[in-house]
């Protein structure tokens, strides 16, 4: 529910309750989630715009069941995680956020913000964000941004051993991005470059004596890349959109904890689209998509069965485009 407090202030109140009753072959869940919050937008200060928000979430697990997957794995493959049951668990999350956008001049705008999150007994974290926009003219805009994000442990990671793993922490993402926009009649060009560091990634590092999965914040990743996008209006009824993305991905989410390139992820993506408007309420579109080369993971092989003898490397590697 949103309402105006004054000419310069507007408030929003949120409240919802979701009841979950889930059944499947491998897992069941009974519980509910209550969420609420209060947001405030204030433009009372000269050349400034404030955004304030506070929210809470309470998650109740009446009963959750994870069953050991079947069928059993092939000989030589690691055993699947053992099933577990969780009863009468509660988690509470609280978040407070503040952000201010300052119009320093007709060409420069600065946005600074921060968010405080308290996730039950996982941890408390402050997440910052800052951006600077420079409008050189109506045709040239440059934006620089630094932002952080995080992911809290999910249900399976927290309770894989049948009780809450209090040693797990947040996964953290830190990203720097530079963006340039060029506008002119019937044409828009966007150039973007970014670099992301992901730390404390949660990964299964083994199993305990009861074959229950053990997770730890022991992995990291890095993504760097760029994107070029062109939009061009061709006459009154035809529009062309061209987009190309390049990125380099490396991470250590493997059994050896080696920081290596992910060759199962393509490094180049592209698409070309034509959008026609033959009539005011009619749109026709044609699109060509390109996905760069990537290596497909080889299926598991039972080395004890001669009918499943391991093939040569060249035969096991598939190139997908």
N, C-alpha and C positions, 0 to 999 in steps of 0.2 A: 504494500500500500504506500503510495507516494503522495506528498502534499507539500504546499508552499508555506514556509514559515514567514517569509517576507519577500520583498522584491529581489533580494540578493541571496536568499537561502532557500534550499529545497531539501526535504528529508524523505527517506524511504525506510519502511519497516518490513522485515521479512520473517516469516515463521512457517515451517512445514514439518510434517512428520511422515516418514515413509516406513511402512511395515513390510518386512521381507519374509516370504515363505517360499523357499526354493528347494526343489528336489531334482536330482539327476542320478545317473548310475554310479558316479564316483563321489558325490558330495551332497550334503544337505545343509540348509541354513534356516534358522528361526531367530528373528530379532527385529530391531527397528532402529531408525536414525532420526533424531530430532535436531533441526537446524533453525537458527534464528540470527537476526542481525539488524543493525541500524546504520544507515548511510546518510551522510550530510554533504551537500555541495554548497559552497559559499563563495560569492563573487563580490563581497563588500569592499575589499581593499582595491586600491587603484592598480590596474594592470596585473592583477593576480587572480588566480582561481584555485581554491582549496577543495580537496576531496578527502573526507574523513570517513572511516568505516570501522565498525566493531562487529564481530560475529562469534558464535559459539556452535559447537556440534557435540552431541552426545550420542555415542554408538553403543547399543546394547545387544550383546550376543546371548540369547537364551540357550541355544544349543547349535553347535556346528560340528559336522562330521565329515572327515575326509577318509575315503576308503583306499586301500592299496590297489593301484591300477591292475587291470587284467586285460589281455592275457599276460602271462609272465614273459620276461625278456628272453631273447635268444641266448643260447649258451655262449659264454664269454663276454656278454654285455653286462654293465653294472646293474645291480638289482634296483627296482623302483623304490621310491620313498615309502616307508611304512605308514599305514593310516593312523589317524589320531582323532580324538574327540575333545571339544572345548565346551564347557558349560558355564553359564552365568558370568560372563566377562563384560566389563564396561570400560569404555575409553572416552575421554573428554578432550576436546580441542578448543582452544581460544585464540582469536586472532584480532589484532588491532593494526590499522593501516592509516597513514597520512601521506598526502601528496600535494605539492604546490607547483603550479605553473606560473612563471613570471615572464611577462612580456617586457624584456629589458629595453627594447626599442621596436621600431616598425620592422626591423630585419632580424632581430635576435630574440629567441624564446628559450628559456631554461626550465626544465622540469626536474624536480628532486623529490624523491619519495622513499619511504621505508615501511616495512611490515614486520610486526612482532608476532611470532607464532609459538604457542605452547601446546605440544602434542602429548597429552597424558604423561606417562613416565618415560617417553622416548627422549625428548630434549626440548630446549627452548632456543629459538633462532631468530635473528634479525636479518631480514633480506632487503638490501638497498637497490635503488634504481635511480639512474640519472640520464638525462638526454639534453642535447643542445641542438637547436634548429637555427640555421642561418639562411634567410631568404635574400639571396643576392639581388634578385629581381623577380618579376612575375614568372619568368621562364626558368630560373635556376634556383634550386633548393638543395641544401646539404644538411644531413642529419647525422649526428654521432650519438651513440647510445651505449651505456653499460648497464647490464641488468644481471641479477642473480635469481635463481629459482631452486627449488628443492623438491624431493619426493620422499615422503615418509614410508617406512616399511609397510608392506601390505599384510593382509591377514595370514597368508600362507607362510611368509617370512617370519612374522612375529610368533606364530603358534605351531611351527612345524615339529616341535619336540613335545607338543601337548601342553605346554605352558608358555607364558609370555617371555620373549627374549629381550630383557631390559638393556642388554649391551648394544643392540642395534641402534644406529643413528640415521640421520638424514643423508640421502644422496644430494650432492650440491652441484649446480650448473652455473658457471660464470661465463657470460657472453659479451663480447665487444662487437659492435656492428657499425659500419659506415655506409650511408645511403645517399645517393645523388639522384635527383629527379629533374628532368628537362622537359618543359612543356612549351608547345607552340601550337598554333591552330591545326587541329586534326591529327596531332602527333604527340605521344608521350613516351619518353625513354626513362627507364629506371635501371640504375646500377647499384648493386649491393655486394659488400664484402663482409665476412664475419669470421669470428674465431671463438670457439667454445671449448672450455675445459670442464670435464665432469670428474668430480672427486668423490671418494668414499662410496663407490658403487657397491651395492649389495650383491653377493655372489655365493652360491653354495660351495663350500670348501671341503665338504666331506660328510660323513655320517657318524653318529655315535654308536655305542655298542648295541643299541636296539634298532639300528638301521634308520634312525630318524635324521632327516636332513639338518645340517648345521650351516647357518648363514653368517657371514661377516662382512663388514665394510672394508674390503680388501682390494678392490679393483678401481681402475681409472680409465678415462677415455678422452679423446680429443677430436674435434671436428673443425675443419677450416674449409672455406669455400667462397664462392661468389655466384652471382646471378645477373643475367642481362635480360631485360624485358622491353619489348617494343609494341606499342599499340598505334595503329594507323587507320584512320578513317579514309576509305577509298570511295569517294562519291557519297551520295546521300543514303545508300542502302547496303553498303558493304563495309565491314570492318575486319582488319587483320590483326592477329595477336601472335607474337613470336616470343618464346621464352627458352632460355638455355641456362642450366645450372651445373656447376662443377663443385665437387667437394672431395676432400681427403679425410678418411676416417681411420682412426687407430684406437685400439683399446686393449685391455689386458684381461678381458673376461674369457679366460681359458684355463684349463687345469694347471698349466705351467706358470700362470701369472706373467706371461710374456707380453710386452707392449708392442703389438704388431699391427700391420695394416689389415683391414677387413676386406679381403678380396671377394667375399660373398656379397658385397654391397657395390653397385655400379658407381663409378666416379663421375659419370656424365648423364644428364637427363635433358631432354629437349622436347618441345612441341610447337606446332604451327596450327593455328585455328583461323578459319574464315567464317564470319557470322554475317548472314544476309538477312535483310528485313524487307521482303517483297511487299508486305502489307503492314499497316500500323500494328496489328495484333498478331503477326506471324513472324517467327524466327526460324531460320534454317542454318545449321552449323555443320562444318566438316573439320575434322581434327586428325592430325598425324602426330603420333607419339614416338619418341625414341628413348630407349633405355640402353645405356652402355653395357659393355661386356662385364660379366660377373661369373664367378666360379660357383657351381652348385655343389652342395655338400653331398658326399658319397653316402649311400645307404649302408646300414650295418651289415656286416658279412659274418657268417658262421664259418670260421676257418677250419673247423673239424669236419665239415661236410664237403667232400670233393665236388659235389654239384654246385657248390657256392665258392669255388676257389677264387682267390683275389685276382682280379684282372690287372693288366698293365696300367700304369699311371695314366697314359693317354686315353685309355678307354674309360677310366673312372671319372675323368674330369669332363664336365659338360659346360659348354659356353652358351649362355642364354642372352638373347638380345630383345 
